[in-house]
Each structure stands twice: as C-alpha cells, then as structure tokens.
Amino acid sequence: MVKAKKSLSQNFLIDQNISKKIINQTNVENNNILEIGPGYGFLTDSILEKNPKKIFLIEKDLNLKKYLVEKYKNNKKVMIFCEDILKFNLNEFKNIIIISNLPYNISAEIILYLFKFNYNIKEMIFMIQKEQAIKFDYKIPGMNKYKFITKIVSTFNRCFDVSSKVFIPKPKITSTVVKFVMNRKNIDFYKVNKFSKLIFKNVRKKIGNNIKYKIQNELLNKRVNELKINELLIIYNSF
C-alpha cells in the first residue's frame, strides 16, 4: 500500500457507508463521472457499483496511479490520468459529474478552477473541510468572493457533515459533503473576477467607494458584508 503524503494533503476515506452516502447525492447510472484524487479507489468502487457510463480518475501521485492501473486493468469503464487537476482541461467533456474527497489544503483553489468549466460540468459533489463549506454557502450572512462566485455559477447545498474517524490518517477537522449544481451558462469570468477584486478589495469601505457605478442606488451606501446575495447580484448585473 502507498502511504498518505502530507504534501498532497492525502486523507483516505475508509467508511463504506459514508462512501455510499456521498454517491447517493447524485445519479451515477449511465453518466460520465470524473473523480479527483481517488487514492486507493475506495470511493471509485462505490461509484462503479452504481453503473456509470465511464469514470475518469485524475490522480497526481504516480505511485497511486500505478496502483489504480493495476487494480482496474480489466475494467474498460475506467480511464486513469496522472495529472494535476489544476492543469487539467475539461473542455473536452460534456455533462460530466465530478465527485471527490478533495485535498483539504487546496480544495477552494480547485473549486474556483473548476468553475471556469461551468458549461462542461453537470454537478460537483465534494467532501471538503467544514470551514470551507461554510465559506462557499451564500445562504449564510457575511458576503465574500467565494459565495458570490458560487451563486453566479451554481446552486449550492451543504449535504451532511463527516467525522474525522472515517479517514486514514485522521484529519484534525470535521468534513462536510457539498453539492454544486452548475447552471451551465456562458459566463464572463473576466467580468466576474474584475468585479470580485473591486468589491472585496476593502470590505470596510462602502461599496460606492470601491466601484464606479453609473446609477445611484441605496445599496452603494452599504458595506459588501452587509449585503444579501441577491442585493450583490443587483449591483453586479449593472456593473
């Protein structure tokens, strides 16, 4: 067995009930599934039980990739890539469902990267640090760029929390399974990123001091963390 690497933030899921509960958050049957960081294929096995059309495994660790190639050498549904997901081009995929126990240390970075392929992705089901899950939840007061961009590209839900006891090695935090249902629209990410940088540049200032806005609006007298998501979208849509 390959040992978990701290440098890759590897924590391997070992609880079959949790694994199945994650898979049940979406419809795997006859769909194309992409799994990020499959490790030993524990979650992969649960996905295969649900009869996907194909499953694409993205594993950065070369030793684990070799292990997975041997494990699934007789399964024609499994395709394995030894690549960094942050450099992986998803433009060749359509209607893909992404499932993963994401590396905790770069989970937010991965999610923001995948948002760029909103048009190619149907759904994303991730297990991430609970603290990160809250950061993406636009239903919770206190606006930030993660909540804003999440609302632009998807419908987001926190599904359930997961104890550290179901991993090897045990992380020191609680995990949360989250789901993004992508809206699959053509999004101007240049506009999204420009607006985000301006609006969240100085959260203590009133919005009117952070951006140049042609139309007078009472919302401009508020600070961004005082806004609800729909109020922020009103400003964004007129930006």
C-alpha positions as CSV (number, residue, x, y, z in Angstrom):
1,M,0.0,0.0,0.0
2,V,1.1,3.6,-0.7
3,K,1.4,5.8,2.3
4,A,-0.6,9.0,2.6
5,K,1.5,12.1,1.7
6,K,1.2,15.2,3.8
7,S,2.5,17.3,0.9
8,L,-0.6,16.2,-1.2
9,S,-2.9,16.6,1.8
10,Q,-4.0,12.9,1.4
11,N,-6.6,11.5,3.8
12,F,-8.1,8.3,2.6
13,L,-11.8,7.5,3.2
14,I,-12.3,4.0,4.7
15,D,-16.0,4.0,5.7
16,Q,-18.2,2.3,3.1
17,N,-21.5,3.8,4.5
18,I,-20.1,7.3,4.1
19,S,-18.8,6.4,0.6
20,K,-22.3,5.3,-0.5
21,K,-24.0,8.3,1.1
22,I,-21.7,10.6,-1.0
23,I,-22.5,8.7,-4.2
24,N,-26.2,8.9,-3.4
25,Q,-26.1,12.7,-3.7
26,T,-26.2,12.4,-7.5
27,N,-27.4,10.0,-10.2
28,V,-24.3,8.0,-11.3
29,E,-26.0,5.4,-13.5
30,N,-25.2,5.9,-17.2
31,N,-23.5,9.2,-16.6
32,N,-19.8,10.1,-17.1
33,I,-18.1,10.6,-13.8
34,L,-14.8,12.3,-13.0
35,E,-13.1,11.6,-9.7
36,I,-10.3,13.8,-8.4
37,G,-7.6,12.1,-6.2
38,P,-9.1,8.6,-6.0
39,G,-6.4,7.3,-3.7
40,Y,-6.8,3.5,-3.5
41,G,-10.2,3.6,-5.3
42,F,-12.4,3.2,-2.2
43,L,-14.9,5.8,-3.4
44,T,-14.3,4.7,-7.0
45,D,-15.6,1.2,-6.1
46,S,-18.8,2.7,-4.8
47,I,-19.2,4.7,-8.0
48,L,-18.7,1.6,-10.1
49,E,-21.4,-0.2,-8.2
50,K,-23.9,2.4,-9.5
51,N,-23.0,1.6,-13.1
52,P,-21.6,4.8,-14.6
53,K,-21.1,5.1,-18.4
54,K,-17.4,5.9,-17.8
55,I,-15.3,7.0,-14.9
56,F,-12.2,9.2,-15.3
57,L,-9.7,9.2,-12.5
58,I,-7.4,12.1,-12.0
59,E,-4.5,11.1,-9.7
60,K,-1.5,13.3,-9.3
61,D,0.5,10.7,-7.2
62,L,2.4,8.5,-9.6
63,N,2.6,5.6,-7.2
64,L,-1.1,5.6,-6.6
65,K,-1.7,5.9,-10.4
66,K,0.3,2.7,-10.9
67,Y,-1.7,1.0,-8.1
68,L,-5.0,2.1,-9.8
69,V,-3.9,1.0,-13.2
70,E,-3.3,-2.5,-11.8
71,K,-6.5,-2.5,-9.8
72,Y,-8.7,-1.6,-12.7
73,K,-6.8,-3.1,-15.6
74,N,-9.7,-5.3,-16.6
75,N,-12.4,-2.6,-16.3
76,K,-13.0,-0.8,-19.6
77,K,-15.1,1.8,-17.9
78,V,-12.1,3.2,-16.0
79,M,-9.7,5.7,-17.5
80,I,-6.8,7.0,-15.4
81,F,-4.8,10.2,-15.8
82,C,-1.7,11.0,-13.8
83,E,-2.2,14.8,-13.8
84,D,-2.7,17.8,-11.6
85,I,-6.4,18.8,-11.7
86,L,-5.4,22.4,-11.6
87,K,-3.8,22.0,-15.0
88,F,-6.4,19.6,-16.4
89,N,-8.5,20.8,-19.3
90,L,-12.2,19.8,-19.0
91,N,-13.2,21.4,-22.3
92,E,-13.4,18.0,-24.0
93,F,-16.0,16.8,-21.5
94,K,-19.8,17.3,-21.7
95,N,-22.3,16.8,-18.9
96,I,-19.6,15.4,-16.6
97,I,-20.4,14.8,-12.9
98,I,-17.4,15.4,-10.6
99,I,-17.1,13.5,-7.3
100,S,-14.1,13.8,-4.9
101,N,-12.8,13.8,-1.4
102,L,-10.7,16.9,-2.2
103,P,-7.3,17.6,-0.7
104,Y,-8.1,20.0,2.2
105,N,-5.2,22.3,1.6
106,I,-6.2,23.3,-2.0
107,S,-9.9,22.5,-2.0
108,A,-11.0,26.1,-2.5
109,E,-8.4,26.6,-5.3
110,I,-9.7,23.5,-7.1
111,I,-13.3,24.5,-6.8
112,L,-12.7,28.0,-8.2
113,Y,-10.7,26.5,-11.1
114,L,-13.5,24.1,-11.9
115,F,-16.0,26.9,-12.0
116,K,-14.3,28.0,-15.2
117,F,-15.7,24.8,-16.8
118,N,-19.2,25.6,-15.7
119,Y,-20.5,24.9,-19.2
120,N,-19.0,21.4,-19.2
121,I,-19.9,20.2,-15.7
122,K,-23.4,19.0,-14.7
123,E,-22.8,18.6,-10.9
124,M,-20.0,18.5,-8.4
125,I,-20.1,16.6,-5.1
126,F,-17.2,17.2,-2.8
127,M,-16.1,16.3,0.7
128,I,-14.2,19.4,2.0
129,Q,-13.3,21.0,5.3
130,K,-16.5,22.2,7.1
131,E,-14.9,25.6,7.4
132,Q,-14.5,25.8,3.7
133,A,-18.1,24.6,3.1
134,I,-19.4,27.5,5.1
135,K,-17.2,29.9,3.1
136,F,-19.0,28.8,-0.1
137,D,-22.5,28.9,1.4
138,Y,-24.2,32.0,0.1
139,K,-27.3,31.4,2.2
140,I,-25.2,32.3,5.3
141,P,-24.8,36.1,6.1
142,G,-21.4,37.7,5.6
143,M,-20.6,38.0,1.9
144,N,-17.3,37.0,0.4
145,K,-15.9,36.3,-3.1
146,Y,-16.5,32.5,-2.7
147,K,-20.2,32.9,-2.0
148,F,-20.6,35.5,-4.8
149,I,-18.9,33.4,-7.5
150,T,-20.7,30.2,-6.3
151,K,-24.0,31.9,-6.7
152,I,-23.1,33.1,-10.2
153,V,-22.2,29.6,-11.5
154,S,-24.3,27.2,-9.5
155,T,-26.9,26.2,-6.9
156,F,-25.1,25.2,-3.8
157,N,-26.0,22.9,-0.8
158,R,-24.3,21.5,2.2
159,C,-25.4,17.9,2.4
160,F,-24.0,16.4,5.6
161,D,-21.0,16.5,8.0
162,V,-18.5,13.7,8.2
163,S,-16.4,12.7,11.3
164,S,-12.6,12.5,11.1
165,K,-12.9,8.9,12.3
166,V,-13.7,7.6,8.8
167,F,-10.3,8.6,7.3
168,I,-6.7,7.2,7.4
169,P,-4.9,9.2,8.6
170,K,-7.5,11.1,10.7
171,P,-7.6,14.8,9.9
172,K,-7.9,17.2,12.8
173,I,-11.1,18.8,11.4
174,T,-14.7,17.9,10.6
175,S,-15.6,17.4,6.9
176,T,-18.7,18.4,5.0
177,V,-20.1,16.9,1.8
178,V,-21.3,19.7,-0.5
179,K,-23.1,19.8,-3.9
180,F,-22.8,22.3,-6.7
181,V,-25.4,22.0,-9.5
182,M,-23.9,24.0,-12.3
183,N,-26.1,26.4,-14.2
184,R,-24.1,25.7,-17.4
185,K,-24.4,29.2,-18.8
186,N,-21.8,31.2,-20.8
187,I,-20.3,33.3,-18.0
188,D,-18.0,36.3,-18.5
189,F,-15.3,35.3,-16.0
190,Y,-13.3,38.4,-16.8
191,K,-16.2,40.5,-15.5
192,V,-16.7,38.2,-12.5
193,N,-13.1,38.4,-11.5
194,K,-12.8,42.1,-12.0
195,F,-16.0,42.8,-10.0
196,S,-14.9,40.5,-7.2
197,K,-11.5,42.2,-6.9
198,L,-13.0,45.6,-6.7
199,I,-16.0,44.8,-4.5
200,F,-14.0,42.8,-1.9
201,K,-10.8,44.9,-2.1
202,N,-11.7,46.8,1.1
203,V,-14.7,45.3,2.9
204,R,-14.7,48.1,5.5
205,K,-15.5,50.7,2.9
206,K,-18.9,51.4,1.5
207,I,-19.4,49.8,-1.9
208,G,-19.7,53.2,-3.6
209,N,-16.1,53.9,-2.6
210,N,-14.9,50.6,-4.2
211,I,-16.5,50.7,-7.6
212,K,-17.6,53.3,-10.1
213,Y,-21.3,52.9,-10.5
214,K,-23.3,54.9,-13.1
215,I,-26.7,54.6,-11.3
216,Q,-27.3,55.9,-7.8
217,N,-28.5,53.1,-5.5
218,E,-29.0,52.9,-1.8
219,L,-27.1,49.6,-1.8
220,L,-23.9,51.6,-2.6
221,N,-24.1,53.1,1.0
222,K,-23.7,49.6,2.5
223,R,-20.5,47.5,3.0
224,V,-20.3,44.3,1.0
225,N,-20.5,42.0,4.0
226,E,-23.8,43.7,4.9
227,L,-25.4,42.7,1.6
228,K,-27.5,39.6,0.9
229,I,-26.5,37.6,-2.2
230,N,-29.5,38.9,-4.3
231,E,-28.5,42.5,-3.4
232,L,-25.0,41.9,-4.5
233,L,-26.2,40.4,-7.8
234,I,-28.3,43.6,-8.5
235,I,-25.1,45.6,-8.3
236,Y,-23.1,43.0,-10.4
237,N,-25.7,42.8,-13.1
238,S,-25.5,46.6,-13.6
239,F,-21.7,46.7,-13.4
